[in-house]
Amino acid sequence: MRKSISILALLMSMFFTANAQYENTKIQIGQKAPELAFASPGGKVMKLSEMTKGKYVILDFWASWCGPCRMANPGLVRMYNEYNKKKFKGGSGFTVVSVSLDKDANAWKAAIAKDGLVWANHISDLGGWQSQAAGEYGLEYIPQCFLLDPKGNVIGKYSRAEEAESELKKYAM
């Protein structure tokens, strides 16, 4: 029963976000990704520009309480594991930066561990939908992600990270 409800929630999320995917006009393809500087789960302030310098990046917005986000995490983990050691044209590699819209630090940390989000780049201001990141990026739904090039420019916008894979493959060697 729980699985059926989760699948229904995912399908509804996909239905409602499919048409809204490109309505977000706050961030445009080709523009420099706005800087983010928030705390990691350990409390260290991390800057987007420092975590991503010279790399292709999936900038993933999610939350521990978001069912569709949690259902998308296995695909993101698979992509990270597949691409994080590959060489890329014009870049020094690939990484993921996860930006949480959580308000509860313990729930955020527990979800990172439970979902096996093994990359080091996790940040949040614990502001929920009032997060500075949600405002900067004009988020209207999650999961949502952006593909950044090695110079920090937005080269794609997606509902889920796996949707960025075909674009990412173009740069992998």
Helices and strands as residue ranges (DSSP letters): H 2-18, E 37-39, E 45-47, H 48-52, E 56-62, H 67-83, E 94-100, H 105-114, E 122-123, G 128-130, H 132-137, E 144-148, E 154-158, G 161-164, H 165-169
